Amino acid sequence: MQEELFNVKDQQIIKVDPALSVPIYRQIVDSVNQAIQKKLLKLGDGIPSVNSVASEFSIARGSIFKAYDELRSAGVIDSIPGKGFFVLNTGKSQKANIFLLMSTFNPYREVFFNSFISKLKDQGKVDLYFHHHNVAVMETLIQNHTSHYNTFVVMPEVHKRTKEILKRFDGRRLYILDSGHKEFSKRYPGVTQPYEMDIFRFLADNVDRLGKYRRTVLLFSGNMRNYGVIKGFESYFKQDNRPSLVVHETSSYCPEKGDLCIVMDDNDLVPMIVYARTKNWKLGDGFGIISYYETPLKSVISEGISTISPDFEQMGKALADLIMENRTDHIENSFLFIDRNSF
């Protein structure tokens, strides 16, 4: 159970939760830094003594000394013999040492990553890890590496065990990224993509143009994990009643004239274009393609491929702002439609 220690003004100064995977000393360091940032501690204010913290939480004095030594080395606190520890510097913010755990790396997430570190500049250091959609790997990485960081960003694998795994973090410094909008966005701060709502809104906004085609086909290969896209797609066509189809075995799908294909996996994009050429079908005229996720290449191939995509550049900037400003709100990332000749 989480415990709290208050100063004489009944202001929360230190939080310690033994159930977290974050080391005790790191929780104490983060508590003091955040109390300063929230102006609960001011220049010259005393902080709880080593003995009082040890007694309150029944923890070893060594962990407390380690935390206070780190804060003193950073110039945040100092001590006077016989009088204890006090705040030395309120203007020096703690540099974010960031554990960033993503599923995989691809051109779209590279855009996010470059935007993220560019916005952070010298206010944070980032180490990048990958769980490859494996919840056991995700759990192991969290257990083995998080003790060295004060800020955590996780792109969670949506799984029945994920909720318990995330509870091991200090929730004050955990940010959820990209996936898990429905499952985790109300519990943790971060920047997530509402995939289900994005595709629904896109289809609703372009209802007249859908009428150019006989049916709308979503190609959702086994490589994809954003199942909210399927839910949003099926939800829209339940109310629209136009012909629609979700294809999972994309390698065996044979397009028909009059299809509008929404292609999730770039591995399926080239076969669609090649097939259209063998049939002498002009993209955007009786056969359409919309590719998920924008890349520069899609602006030039086949006279331009229309794309729908999360705004990964904005995602990186928004996450960096949350961390640098020590904010705990949740942001729904924006969704982009780039209209080209294939639609």
C-alpha positions in Angstrom: 0.0 0.0 0.0 1.2 3.5 -0.8 2.3 5.5 2.2 2.9 9.3 2.5 5.0 11.5 4.8 3.9 15.1 5.4 5.8 18.2 6.6 4.6 20.4 9.4 2.3 22.3 7.0 0.5 19.0 6.1 1.9 19.2 2.6 2.8 15.9 1.0 6.5 15.7 0.6 7.5 12.0 0.2 5.7 9.1 -1.3 6.9 5.5 -1.0 5.1 2.5 -2.4 7.0 -0.8 -1.7 4.9 -2.6 -4.4 6.4 -0.6 -7.2 9.4 -1.9 -9.2 11.0 1.6 -8.9 13.7 1.5 -6.2 12.9 3.2 -2.9 15.7 5.7 -3.2 14.5 6.7 -6.7 10.9 7.2 -5.3 12.4 9.5 -2.6 14.4 11.5 -5.1 11.4 11.9 -7.4 9.2 12.9 -4.4 11.5 15.7 -3.4 12.0 17.0 -6.9 8.2 17.0 -7.6 7.5 18.7 -4.3 9.8 21.5 -5.4 8.3 21.7 -8.9 4.8 21.9 -7.3 6.1 24.6 -4.9 5.2 22.5 -1.9 8.9 23.0 -1.0 10.5 26.4 -1.2 14.1 27.7 -1.0 15.4 27.0 2.5 12.6 24.7 3.6 13.6 21.6 5.6 12.9 18.1 4.3 12.1 15.1 6.4 15.1 13.7 8.3 16.6 10.3 7.5 15.4 8.9 10.8 11.8 10.1 10.3 11.6 8.7 6.8 13.1 5.4 7.9 10.7 5.2 10.9 7.6 6.2 8.9 8.1 3.6 6.1 10.1 1.0 7.9 12.8 1.2 5.3 16.6 1.0 5.5 18.5 4.2 6.2 20.9 3.4 3.4 18.2 3.9 0.7 17.4 7.3 2.2 21.0 8.4 2.4 21.5 7.3 -1.2 18.5 9.4 -2.3 19.7 12.5 -0.3 23.2 12.1 -1.6 22.0 12.1 -5.2 19.9 15.2 -4.5 22.8 16.9 -2.9 25.2 16.0 -5.8 22.6 17.6 -8.1 22.7 20.8 -6.1 19.0 20.4 -5.1 19.5 20.1 -1.3 22.2 20.5 1.3 22.6 19.9 5.0 23.8 21.6 8.1 25.1 19.5 11.0 22.6 19.4 13.8 19.9 21.0 11.7 19.3 18.5 8.9 18.6 18.8 5.2 17.1 21.8 3.4 16.2 22.9 -0.1 19.2 24.7 -1.7 18.0 25.3 -5.2 14.5 25.5 -6.6 15.5 26.8 -10.0 17.4 23.7 -11.1 14.9 21.2 -12.5 15.7 17.5 -12.6 16.8 16.3 -16.0 14.5 13.6 -17.3 16.3 10.2 -17.6 13.7 8.5 -19.8 13.0 4.8 -20.3 11.1 4.6 -23.6 9.6 1.2 -24.4 8.0 0.7 -27.8 6.7 -2.3 -29.7 8.8 -2.1 -32.8 10.6 0.5 -34.9 9.5 1.6 -38.4 9.6 4.7 -40.5 6.5 6.1 -38.9 7.8 5.7 -35.4 11.1 7.1 -36.4 9.2 10.3 -37.2 7.8 10.3 -33.7 11.2 9.5 -32.1 13.1 12.3 -34.0 10.3 14.8 -33.1 10.4 13.7 -29.4 14.2 14.0 -28.9 14.3 17.2 -30.9 11.7 18.8 -28.7 13.4 17.6 -25.5 16.8 19.0 -26.6 19.0 18.9 -23.5 16.3 18.6 -21.0 16.2 14.8 -21.2 18.1 11.7 -22.0 16.3 8.8 -23.8 17.1 5.1 -23.9 15.0 3.1 -26.3 13.8 -0.5 -25.8 11.4 -2.8 -27.8 9.0 -5.6 -26.7 8.0 -6.8 -30.2 4.4 -7.3 -29.1 5.5 -9.9 -26.5 4.0 -9.2 -23.1 6.6 -11.4 -21.4 9.4 -9.4 -23.0 7.7 -6.2 -22.0 7.5 -7.4 -18.4 11.1 -8.5 -18.3 12.4 -5.2 -19.7 10.4 -3.3 -17.1 11.7 -5.5 -14.3 15.4 -5.4 -15.4 15.9 -1.8 -16.5 13.6 0.7 -14.9 15.6 1.2 -11.7 18.0 3.4 -13.6 15.3 5.9 -14.8 13.1 8.7 -13.3 10.7 8.9 -16.2 8.9 6.1 -18.1 7.2 6.1 -21.4 5.5 2.8 -22.5 3.7 1.8 -25.7 1.8 -1.0 -24.0 0.9 -4.3 -25.5 -2.9 -4.6 -24.9 -3.1 -7.8 -22.9 -4.9 -9.1 -19.8 -1.6 -8.9 -17.8 -0.6 -5.4 -18.9 -2.7 -3.6 -16.2 -0.9 -5.4 -13.4 2.5 -4.9 -15.0 2.0 -1.1 -15.3 1.0 -0.9 -11.6 4.7 -1.6 -10.8 5.6 1.9 -12.0 5.4 5.1 -10.0 2.3 6.4 -11.7 3.5 10.0 -11.3 6.2 9.5 -13.9 4.6 7.0 -16.2 3.3 8.1 -19.6 1.3 5.9 -22.0 2.2 6.2 -25.7 0.2 5.6 -28.9 -1.7 2.3 -28.1 -4.1 1.5 -25.2 -6.3 4.6 -25.6 -9.4 2.8 -24.4 -7.7 0.6 -21.9 -5.3 2.9 -20.1 -5.8 6.6 -21.0 -8.1 7.3 -18.1 -5.6 5.8 -15.6 -2.3 7.3 -16.9 -1.1 10.5 -18.5 0.3 10.4 -22.0 -0.4 10.7 -25.7 -2.5 8.0 -27.3 -4.1 7.5 -30.7 -7.9 6.8 -30.7 -7.7 4.4 -33.6 -11.4 3.3 -33.4 -12.7 6.9 -33.5 -10.2 8.0 -36.1 -11.3 5.5 -38.8 -15.0 6.1 -38.0 -14.7 9.8 -38.3 -12.7 9.5 -41.6 -15.3 7.4 -43.2 -18.1 9.6 -42.0 -16.4 12.7 -43.3 -15.9 11.2 -46.7 -19.3 9.5 -47.1 -19.9 11.1 -50.5 -16.6 9.9 -51.9 -17.2 6.4 -50.7 -20.2 6.4 -53.1 -17.8 6.3 -56.0 -17.0 2.7 -55.1 -19.0 -0.5 -55.0 -17.6 -1.6 -51.6 -14.9 -0.6 -49.1 -12.3 -3.2 -48.1 -10.0 -3.0 -45.1 -6.9 -5.1 -45.5 -5.7 -5.9 -42.0 -2.8 -8.3 -42.1 -1.4 -10.4 -39.3 1.4 -8.0 -38.8 -1.0 -5.3 -37.5 -2.0 -4.8 -33.8 -4.3 -1.7 -33.9 -7.5 -3.7 -33.6 -9.4 -0.5 -32.8 -9.3 0.2 -36.6 -11.4 -2.9 -37.2 -13.9 -1.9 -34.6 -14.2 1.6 -35.9 -14.5 0.3 -39.5 -17.2 -2.3 -38.7 -19.1 0.2 -36.4 -19.3 2.7 -39.3 -20.7 0.2 -41.8 -23.2 -1.1 -39.4 -24.9 2.2 -39.6 -24.1 2.9 -43.3 -25.2 -0.5 -44.7 -22.9 -0.1 -47.8 -21.0 -3.3 -48.8 -17.8 -3.7 -46.8 -15.2 -6.3 -46.0 -12.4 -6.9 -43.5 -9.6 -9.1 -45.0 -7.1 -10.8 -42.6 -5.5 -13.2 -45.1 -4.3 -10.3 -47.3 -2.0 -12.4 -49.4 -5.0 -14.3 -50.9 -7.2 -11.3 -51.4 -8.0 -10.6 -55.1 -9.3 -7.0 -55.7 -12.3 -6.4 -57.8 -13.2 -3.4 -59.9 -15.2 -1.0 -57.8 -13.3 -1.8 -54.6 -11.8 1.0 -52.4 -9.0 -0.7 -50.4 -7.8 0.7 -47.1 -4.4 -0.9 -46.8 -2.9 -1.1 -43.3 0.4 -2.9 -44.0 2.9 -1.5 -46.5 3.7 -5.1 -47.5 0.3 -5.3 -49.1 0.4 -1.9 -50.8 2.7 -2.8 -53.7 0.8 -6.0 -54.7 -2.4 -3.9 -54.9 -0.7 -1.3 -57.2 0.8 -4.0 -59.4 -2.5 -5.9 -59.7 -4.3 -2.7 -60.7 -1.7 -2.1 -63.4 -2.1 -5.6 -64.8 -5.8 -4.9 -65.1 -5.2 -1.4 -66.6 -7.2 0.1 -63.7 -6.6 3.8 -63.0 -6.2 4.5 -59.3 -9.0 6.7 -58.1 -11.3 5.9 -61.0 -13.3 2.8 -60.2 -10.6 1.3 -58.1 -9.2 3.1 -55.1 -6.4 2.8 -52.6 -5.9 4.5 -49.2 -2.7 3.6 -47.4 -2.4 3.8 -43.6 0.6 5.7 -42.4 2.2 8.5 -44.3 5.7 8.2 -45.8 7.4 10.5 -48.4 7.5 7.6 -50.9 3.7 7.5 -51.1 3.6 11.0 -52.5 5.4 9.9 -55.6 4.5 6.3 -56.4 1.7 5.7 -58.9 1.0 9.5 -59.2 0.4 9.7 -55.5 -1.2 7.4 -52.9 -3.7 8.9 -50.5 -2.9 8.3 -46.9 -4.5 8.4 -43.4 -2.2 8.5 -40.5 -1.6 9.5 -36.9 0.4 12.7 -36.7 3.5 11.1 -35.4 5.5 14.4 -35.4 2.9 16.0 -33.2 2.8 13.0 -31.0 6.5 13.4 -30.3 6.2 17.1 -29.5 3.2 16.6 -27.3 4.9 13.9 -25.2 8.0 16.0 -24.8 5.9 18.9 -23.6 4.1 16.7 -21.0 7.4 15.5 -19.6 9.2 18.9 -19.6 6.3 20.7 -18.0 5.7 17.9 -15.5 2.0 17.7 -16.6 -0.2 14.7 -15.9 -3.0 15.2 -18.4 -3.9 12.9 -21.3 -3.8 14.0 -24.9 -5.6 12.4 -27.9 -3.3 12.6 -30.8 -4.5 14.1 -34.1 -5.2 12.2 -37.3 -4.2 13.3 -40.8 -5.7 12.7 -44.2 -3.5 13.4 -47.2 -5.6 13.4 -50.4 -3.9 12.2 -53.5 -4.8 10.7 -56.8 -5.5 7.1 -55.6 -8.8 8.1 -53.8 
